[in-house]
Structure formats: structure tokens, C-alpha cells
């Protein structure tokens, strides 16, 4: 194996997820941590750990120089960026290659191409892939945003060029709203991704969010790992994901999968990635964006395909050829994930940082929990509100729903507010159970 | 005079910002006149920005916290003298 030591440039549950894959592969792990995370589990589980700065992200987890210095000092051969933070930052990917460190993800050029909306849109429309009308470039000012909005028609949506997850994302229904939204979206994007760039799209009402997981090696081999249904969102933040989608049949899956691979090939994309689509009720689909990283919701795909995506990322980055063929991918059963967030559903999902007093985790058949929290853990206000993921597998969707309900009822976190109780209501909802969902489902349910 | 000040408090534990984005002009200064529903500051908690608006028109009397300082839930941030 080319890679012997991996530095994980992230924190929380995803840092643990990568460490676990490394340990199973016999790879040495280096954690990095801010002052706020010195007692975290990722520090404890890694073979070695380096402090990279103060609590504020831009002084630690977004600090490229400190992270590269930590990798050099510990002689790491590779860096896994996780999601968020620097995972889609071309400057970081380039800094890795400049220091002869393997970046576990696509090349800096592919990340740039995936993020370069104008080039991507041109290439994709040439390939006949449907895209949503909007700005062909980064929108440099609110005046320019207003001009483009007038052309494509309101409502419009502003999105961060530097990453996803709802950060730096705002809708505007008129010019006044757009001027304010532009400044706030840019600020959020700057803090979350170290990149304040914003682009603008026409906003499509009541769509489903369906995405395709792909893997591509350095030899031009690509496969897709089917779809994830991610329509259960609030403020453009995914909360519940599942695979497969009850809306996608085999023909549609093949069509989406083929399109996703076509997009990946067009930008020379390698490693794991996700192509996000908006799908309307007539199964018209529009390509939204490439998520050039491992995603939060990757476990639902792992549970129905049996593919360890993080392990595949490491194998691909170390120069191995994909050993899995498209015909090997057969979907088995149904998987669903609830993102457990430290937010208060009874107070408009306001962040709810604080100290956890005690936790009782669910268990039993078909349950997977990816989390970094434990009794007495301090949930600080400095980072994302995601404190864990509850994932279930069962043979079909109704059984998976019953299993999730059972697991949620066992799950108890004392000391802070979480989304657990809210999910119990979602899983009782008739439309949810029938699969009648779109990205506005939760707004209607409240 | 000053007996009936109205105080804006933080709804959540987080970081206090005086502008909508780093490097941008501060939203309000002490002594400035403001209208009801004007945005006066931002709180960042868990990467989510919340705009805090004044519920009353008046004059910004005192800004009690430094830009980028950590704040606790319910901590007083800005005193407004309503008119």
C-alpha cells in the first residue's frame, strides 16, 4: 500500500469515520484539533494528534498552513479532508500536491472545474445535460445579482461556490430581499468555507432532491452506487436521507447514473463524489452541483450496496484500480438516516450548544450510529450542529421506517435540545410513510 | 433620561458580529438613529448566522460587546433608547 499514514483534516463524526476505515486497513492516523476539541474522541482514537490553533474555524480547521505543517511534521503521506471545512478548497488540494502529500479526493483541477459554474454549465449544456437557469459566473455584486434575477425571474436562490450544506444559501423573492440576502449569504460562505463567492439560480418550486454517488479511479473507470433521496430538508439543510428512493425505478436510476458518470468524466473527476439533481414530479431532472467530497449521508449508500466508500476513497487515492464493476452493484434492502443535530425544534431549530449530561444510544438489529458525542461531552457553538447520525437498514421501506421509529424511541440525550423528538413526528407522518415528499415537505408539516 | 432603555440580548450561545460579513461596515454605531426592524448585529452559532433586529425605533445608546467576542444565551448586547 502506497499510503501508510493519513492525516485527517477534520473533526467530529467524520474524523472518526475516516480513522475507523484507516484502522481496519492498517493505516496509521494523525488527528488535528483546535483548542475547543482537545478532549474529542478523534484525538483519542488517532495514533497521533496535532493542535492546529484556536477554536474559531478560520484559525484552525480552515488554516491551510497549520494543517500542512502538521502533515509534514508527522510525515503523513496523505490527507483526508472529510466534508465541509477545506474539503472542496482548491488551494488546499494544491498545497497538498505542492508538498508531495496525496489529497484523498479529486484533483485541484477537478475541484476547480466542479466549482467553476460558468465552465461547468457550458460544458454540461454542450453535453445535453439539463441545468437550471442562472448566473454563468460567480456573482460579484448585489447589483449584478439583481440584473441576473431580472433575466431569469424571481424567486431566485443564492448558493455558496465553496461548499454545500445550506451554508451561504438564501432565497429571494424580490429585489429588496436579494440585496440583503446577497450580503448575508456571502458572509456565511466566507465563515463556513473560507470562500465568500456566491452564484445565483432560478428557484424551482416543490422539487425532490435526488443525488447519485459515484466512484472514479485514476484509470478512467467509473461506477455509480445508485441514488440517495434527500428531500427531507429544512432551510436547505438535509435532515433525513434514504437509499434507494421510492420515486426512482430501475430505468430512471440507470438514466441518472449514466448522466452522473458523464458529468464526472467531463471534468476528469476522480475518487468519490456526488452529483446532485433536482427532480420535478414528471421526472424531469436538472443537474444542480457536484459535491466533490465524501458526504454526510454516505452511510445509507454503504448499507444498501455493501461498499465501504471511505475505504474506496483511500484505495483510489493510493493509485489502485477500482475492483468493483457496475454489474456488481445490486441494491439490497432499504436504508434511512436521521441527522441528529444540537438544535431546538420547538424554538425554530435554533442552535442548542451546551454540555451533554448523559446519553443512551439505541441498538439491536440493523442499527448504525456514527457519532463523536459521549456522556459529559461539551457541544460548543464553534462548529456545525451535527452531533451524530442514526442510520438503519431493513429489508424494505416500511420495515426501515418501523425500525427507525423504534431506534428513535430508544435514543436519549440529556442536557441539550436535539432533533430526535422531531424525527419521531416525521416518521409518524402519513405522507412521509407513503413517500409523498419534496424539498418543502417539512415546511408544510410544521 | 435613560430609564427606559430597551436591550437586545443574544438568543443563543455564539459569536457576536457587528457586520453582516467580515470586513464589511458595522451595522450600527453608538449614537446612531435606527428604525424598528433594522438589523443591528449578527450572532453566529454553529455556523448559522442570525440577524438581530431592533423591535423599536430610537438611538443606539451603548454597544456592550466587542466585535467577534463570544456571547452566552440571553447576554445583553446592545442598549437602545426608544423614541
Interface residues (C-beta under 8 A of the other chain):
Chain A: X56 X57 X167 X180 X183 X184 X186 X187 X188 X190 X191 X192 X196 X342 X343 X350 X351 X352 X353 X354 X381 X382 X383 X384 X385
Chain B: X11 X12 X13 X14 X15 X19 X20 X21 X22 X24 X39 X42 X44 X45 X46 X47 X48 X49 X50 X51 X70
